[in-house]
Amino acid sequence: MSGPHRLPETAPARFGSAVDRTEPIGFRLDGRPRTGLYGDTLASALLASGRAVFGRSPLLGRPRGLTALGFDDAVAWAAAEGEHDLRPADELLLSEGATFRTSPGLVTRSPLAFGARAALGPESRLPSLGRRLFERVSRQAALPIPTTRELAPRMAARFESCDVLVIGAGLAGLAAAQAARSAGLHVRVAEASHRAGGLADLYDGRIDGLSPGAWVAHAAGDLSDGGALWLGTRAIHVDRSGSVQLIERVRGQHGLLRVAAQLVVVASGWRERPLPFADNDRPGVLLATTARALLRRHAVAPGGRVVVATTGDEGYRTAVDLKEAGVEVEMILDARDDPQGPAVDVAKAAGVSMSFASVATGVETDKSGERLKAVRAANRDGFGARTLFADALVVSGGLAARSELGEACDRVIVAASGFNARDALAGGAAAGAEAARRLEVGLAAAPPLAEIPADEPDGGLDLYMSGLDPQAARTAFVDFGADVTVADVAEAAALGVDGPEVLARWLGLGGGPDGGAAGAGLPQAAFGRIHGDAPSSAGAVQGPRWTLAALAAAASVDPY
């Protein structure tokens, strides 16, 4: 073991597939020595050691921990030695003697944070008008986005061309690439993460007779052998003409890649949504897929005693994994009235306690606010309040499509990936076949055969939004990177903000390093409920940003 949250060696072999327990690794973070295992990321090693706090929120200075995976997390970002750019801690692989630094803006309490906490926090004594004025001024000012004092070196740039560029190497992206290549097209696949497959290894079942993880390894291997898979390459702009701008990593630094493709297939999949309740940003609260990834890949548990709050089947999958790994699961709180289906049946068979039509209403922490001690729960009608003692809360508010790279057009195909592994494969294969049809080449091969159970319908965020009282709404965060709460959205609506795009500008949505991804559309869901409209995805996530270095590099690329 390399920390109190690392699973013991007696845990089932399927937990810890990415790490080698026989090879410990020493590294440094902000000058302090740390230990992990070969195959760990910076995030998994720190969580295994018991570290709950990764940084502090930019406006209110609240302690925050790891919530989501990769670029969807709002706080857990760091830089390796010699690198100028921060990256998600979940994307930083450990090596012996590696040195990392966190951003000063994320780990220290600035005077602005102290002032904002006093003026805007739950304990504020300012009148409502005073709070709004202070908040308006604070949000108009630039958030303390992490920067370095040194100028980054000039960004290299290069140009590529292909028949089809697939953005995303998850199940949908790999299936799309297979279909297009089988028709004889020249295909390239760009994946922002350092690993292919997305969340495929977190699901059970068979794809063409292989486990999802093994199928991904085979499909990604075929692409890598031909140089067609670009890992660590993140699309930042997709033009309707088929021109795509991407940021790639070149010898530890960022470089610009401009690709001219006849067709672009966007297969960026979906992200899991958090749940809106009081103090939903506290360290120890994390998404179900994040907890499952830590278990299966790194043999790291989110805590010793866990509560799961969910509106769908993702929470059940994680609860079963926790139970099988030897972690105590206090209870599943399912907001749905009468959930059914394979995931629920498996959890019942595993002996996991569950309560239906129940929601998490808040958490209790120690005096520092950095350690979770208990979860407050109640029936959805507000009755039956109880306290569940736990040091971690796993949440799942359903799934939201990643839409920040644009919409479908003549030169851009958006894969209909659905919200489970089976639909992702089918949608990706259909997108690849559509690319072959539009370019009038040979027929694409048949899609992969998936034997993976489909999920039951998700209950939706309204099961939580409808029960939020004004006091809870003040600490129910909907944009973690910009410190925006449900109460902020309600005040903006009361002041006449009348659309999601105006809302984003008014509150500074997407101002954090995640571009609003950690909230996964929660601000629009809250705004839609206030206006009685269906939640809009407009402006939900800003996505990757252009930097001055990237703009300069783009201007230097000569495609001819």
N, C-alpha and C positions, 0 to 999 in steps of 0.2 A: 504493500500500500504506500501511497505518497501523500496522504492527507486524510482527515477525518471523513470526508465525503466520497472517498474512493471505495468502490465495492470491494469486498474481500475476494481473495483468489478462489474461494469456494462458490462464488456466484456462477450461474450458468455461463457456458463458454460463449454464447451469442452476445454477451455484454462485454464491450471492450474490444470490438473487432479491429479498431484502428491503432491500438496501442500495444506495446511490447512490455509486459510487466518485468521482464528480466533486464531491461535496459533503462535505468534511471538517467535523467538528464539534469544538469545544473544550468541555470540561466539567471540573468539579473533583470529586475524591473525597477526603474528609477533608482538604480544604484544598489538595491538590496538583493541579496542572493535568494534564489527560489529553486524549487525542485519540481520535476514532473517526470513523465515517462515518454519514451520515444513514440511518436505518433500523436502526442498531445498538441493541442493549440494553446495559445496563451490563455484563452478563456477557460478551457477545461482544466488546465493545470491550476489556475488560481481558484476556481470553484472547488476542485478536489482538496485544496489546502484549507478550505473553510472560509475563504475571503468572499464576503457577500457584496461589498460596496466596490463598484468600479469607477465611480465618479460622482459629480454633483450636477444638478440641473442648472442651466445657464442663467435663468432669471430669478428663481426662488432659492437656489442653493440647496435643494433637497437631495439627500443621499439616494443614489440609484444603483441598481445592480444589472446584471445581464438579463435581458428579457427575451430577445429574439435572436435568430441566427444571422450571421453575415451582415450584409449591408442594411438589413431591416432593423438593427438595433440602434438606439439613439445615443448611448453613452459609452459602451465598452469598445473604445477605439484607442489604438496605440500605434507607435512607429518603431520599426526595427532600427538598430544602429546603422548610421550612414544613410538612412532614408529621410526624405523631407516630408513625405505625405503620410498622414494617418490612415490606418486601415482597421477594419473590424478585428477585434481580438480573436474572434472565431476563425479568422482567415490567416492568422499569424502562426505558422507551424514552428514548434520548438526545435532547436538544434543545440548541441553541447556548446556551452559558453556564449550563447546568444544574449544580446543586450537589447532591451526594449525600454521605451519611455512613454509615459502617458502624457496627455496634453495638460499643461498648467490650467487651462480654462476649464477642464473637466474635473480636476481633483482638488482645487483650492476654492475657498469661499471669498469671492471678490466683494468689495464694498457695495457694488450694485446688488449682489445676491442678498447681502444682509439687509439693505434698505428695502428691497422688493419683498423679502420675506416678512419684514415688519409691517409693510404697507398692504400687502396682498394676501398674506397667509391666513389660515383659519382663525388665528388668534388676533387678527387685526382689530384695532379699535377706531380706525378711521371711518368717517361716514361713507356711505355708498358712493356719493359723488366724488369724494377725495380719492377713494380707491380707484375709481374709473379713470380720473384724470392722471393719477400716477401710472396706472397700467397703460393708458394710451401713450404717454410719453415714453415709457419703458419699451413698449412694443414698436414704437417708431424708430427707436435707436437700434443700431445693429446688435444682434446677439453676439456674445463673445465666442465666435466660431474659432476653434483651435487653429493657430498659425505658428510658424516658426520665425525666429528673428533672422535667420539666414535666407538669402534669396535662393529659390530652387534653381538647379541648373536648367539650361535650355532644353526643352522637350524635343526629343527626336521625333521624326515623322516619316511615314512611308505610305505607299499606295498599293492596293491589291484589287483584283477583279475576279469575279466568278459568275456562274450561272445563278446559283441560289445561295444566299447567306441566311443561315438559321441562327437566330438569337436565342440562346438558352440551350443547355445540354442536360436538361432534366428528361423525364420519360417522354414528354411530348416532343421536345427538340430532337432527341435521338431517333424517335420513331419517324419524324418528318425527314431527317437526314437520310435514314435508311431507305425510305420510299423514293425520295428524289434521286438518290444515287443509283437505285435499282433501275431507274428509267434512263440512266446514262448521263445524268447531269453532273456538272462540276460543282461540288458543294463544299462550303466552308461552314463551320459551327463555332460561334463565339460564346464563351461562358465566363461570367464575371467571377465565379468562385475558383478556388484552386483545385476543386474536385468536380468531376462530372456526376450526373445522376440526380442532382437535387436531393429530394427526400426519399428517393426510391428505397434505400436500405432501411427505412423506418417502417416498411410495410411487409406483411407476410403474403404468401400466395406464390403463384408460378407465372412466368412469362416465357412462352415457347419452351416449357418444361424446366426452366431455370428459376432460381429465386430472383426477386427483383434486383438485388445487388449484383448477382452473378451475370444477369442479362445486361445490366449497365456496363459492367467491366468488359464484356465481350463486344458490345456495340461501340463503346468508347475506344477500345483497343483497335478496332478496325479503322476508325477515323484517325486515331493518332499515328498509326503506321503509315498513312499517306499524307501526314502533315495537315490534315483537314480539321483538326480540333485545336482551337485556341483557348486554353485555360487562362484565367486571370485577365481576361479581355472583356471590358465592360462597355456596352453600347451607351452612348450619351445622346445621340440624335439620329433619328431615322427620317430621311427626307422622302417625300411622296414620289420622287423620281427614282428611288432605289439606291441612292447614295447614303451610306451609313458612316457616322463618325464613332470611333471606339477609342477607349483608353486601354493600352496594354502595358504590361510590366516588362521593361527591358533592363536586365542586369540590376534589379533592385530599384529602378526608377521608372517613372511613367513615360510612355511614349504615345504619340497619336497614330492611329491607324485609320486611313480612309479607304473604304471598300465600295467599289461600284459593282452592283449586282443587278442582273436582269430582274430578279425577284427577291424579295426579303420575306422570310417567314419568322414572325415574332411568336416565339414559344416560351414566353417568360413565366408562364404558370400562374400560381396564386401565392398569397401570403396569409398566414393565420392572423385573426383579429384578436386583440385583447378585450377584456370586459370592463365596462364602466361601473365602478363602485368606489366608495370612499377610500382614499389612499391606495389606489390600484398601482401606484408607481413605486411602492416600497421595495427595497432589496428583499429577495426571497419570493417575489411574485414573478413567474415566468410562464411562457407559452408552453402548451402541451408538446408541440413538435420539438421545441428546444430541449425540454426535459428528456424526451425520448431519444433525441440525438446524443445528448450527453451520456445517457445510459448505454445505448447500443454501440456507439463509436469509442467512447473513452472510459466506460465503467465508472462514471461519476453520477452520484445521486444529488438531486437538488436539496435534500435535507434528510433527516432521520425519521421524521413524521410528517406526512404530506396530506393536504386536502386538495381535491380536484374539483374545480368549478367549471361547468361546461354547458354549452347549448347544443352540442352535437356529439358525434361518435369519436372525434379525435381525443377527447378527454378520457374515454373508456380505454382506448388503446394504450394510452400512457399509464393509466391506473393499473392495467394488467401487467405491463412491463415492470412497473415499480414493485408490484406484489411479487412477481416471479424473481426479481432481483434481491428480494429480502428486505425491501424498504416498507415501513409501516404506512399503509394508506388508511387514514382516519375515516374518510368518507368521500363519495362522489356526490356533489351537489349538481343535479341536472335541472335546468330551468324548464324543461319540457314536461308536460302533464303525464304522458304515458309513453316513454320511449321504448321502441322495440328494435329487433334486428340482431344480426350476428354479433356485433361488438358488445351490445348490452348482455347477450346471453353468455358470452365468454367471461365477462366481468362477474356475472352472477355465479358462474361455475367456479371461478377462482376465489369466491368468498369475499368479494369486495363489498363493503357496506355502501348503500346508496340511498339518496333521498330525492324523490321527484318533486317537480314544481317548487324547487328550492333554489335560492340564490345566495351568493356571497355578498354581504352588505358592507364589509370593511375588514380591516386587519388591525391587530394590536402589536406594538413593537416595544422594545426596551426604550429607555429614556433618550438614547441617542437617535432613535428612529432607524437604526441600521440593522437590527436583528428582529426578525418576525417571531412573535411568540404565540399568537392565536389568530384564528379566523372567525369573524362574526358572520352568522348565517341566519336566514329566516325563510319562511314560506313566501312564495311570490305575492301573496295577498297582504304581507306585512306582519302576519301573526307567526307564532312559533319561534321567536328569537332564541338563539342559543350560541354558545361559544365553543369552538372546536380548537383544542390546543394542537399547534403544529408549528414547525419552523420553516415551512415552505408551502406556497400556494401555487398550484398549476392551473392555468386558465386556458379556455378555448372559447372564443366567441364566433366560431365559424370561419369560413374562408372567403377571401376577397380576391378577385382577379387583379393581376398587375397590368395596369392600363396606361402607365406613364409614358410608354414609348410610342403612343399614337394609335390611330385607328386604321382599319383596313382600307385599301384603295386599289387602283389598278396594279401597282407595283409592290404592294405590301399585303401579305396574307397573315391574318392573326389566327393562330391555332386555337380552336375551341377545345381547351384542355379539360374542361369539366372540373369537378372538385374531388375526384378520387383517382387512384392510379389507373384503373381500367379506362375511364373516360379520357385521361391524359394521353394514353397510348393511342386510343382510337382517334382523338382529335388531331394529334400530331401526324399520324399516318395519313389522315384525310388531307391535311395541309400539304404534305409532301406530294401526294397524288395530284392535288389541285395545281401545284407548281408545274408538274410534268404535263398536265393537260394544257395549261396556259402557254407553255413554251413549245407545245406540239412535238413532243418527243415520245419515246416508247411508253408503254404502260408500266405503272409502278407495281412492285410486288405486293402481295397480300399483307395486311397489317399484322403485327405480332398477336399471337393468341394469348390472352390474359385470363388467368383463373384467379381473380381477386374479387372478394365480396364487395358489392356496392354499399355505400353508406345510406342510412336513413336520412330523411330531410332534417336540415338544421332548424333549430327553433327561432333563430334571428335575434338581433341585438335589442329589439323592442321589449323582449322579456326582461331586460335589465333597465333600459331607459325609462320604462313606464313606472318603475318603483323608486327612482331617485328623488329624494327630497332636496330642498334648496341647500341645506347644510352639507349633505353628502356630495352634492354637485360641485361644491367649491374645491374638493380634492379628488374628484373623479376626472383624471386626465384623459384627453383625447388626442393630444399631440405632445408626446413626451420630450421631443427635442426642442420645442418652443415653449414649454410650460403652459399649455392652453388646456383649460378644463371645460366641463359641461356648463358650468356657471358662466364662464367667459362667453361661450357661444350664445347662451340665453340672453346675456346682457347686450351682446352685439345685435341680436335679433330685436330686442326691445328698443334699441337706438335707431332702428330703421334699416339695418343691413338686410338686403333683400335677395341675395343670390350667393351661391357657393364660391364663386370667384371673388366677389367683393368681400366675403367672409374671410377668405384666405389672405387677402391683402390687409384687411383691417386688423386681424389677430396675428399676422406674421406666420401663418401656417406653413410648415415645411422649412422653417428657418434653421433647424438643427442639422447635424451631419447626416442624418438618415433621410433628409428631404421630406419628412412626414410619414415615412414608410412604417414606422413602429405603430402609428395609430391606425393604419390600414383602413382609412375611410371613416373612423369614428366621428370626426368633426362634422362631416356631411350627414351622418346618420342622426346625430343630435340636432342639427339644423333642420333636417327633413321632418323630424318628429315635431319640432316646435311649429313648423308651418303646415303640418298635416300632409306633407308630400312624401313621395318615395325618395329615399336617400339618393343623392346624385353623386356620381363619381368625378364630376368636373372639379379639377383642382385638388383632388384628394391627396396626391403624392406628386411632389415636384420632380422626383427622380434625380439622376446624376446631373451635376452642374458643370457648365463650362468654366474653366479657369482661364486667366490671362495667358498662362503658358500654353494651354491647349489651343486657344484662339490663334496665338502666334504660330504654333506648329501647323495648324490647319491652313493658314495663309501661305505657308512655305511648301506645301505639298504640290508637286507638279504631276498631274495624272498622265501627262503625255511624255 
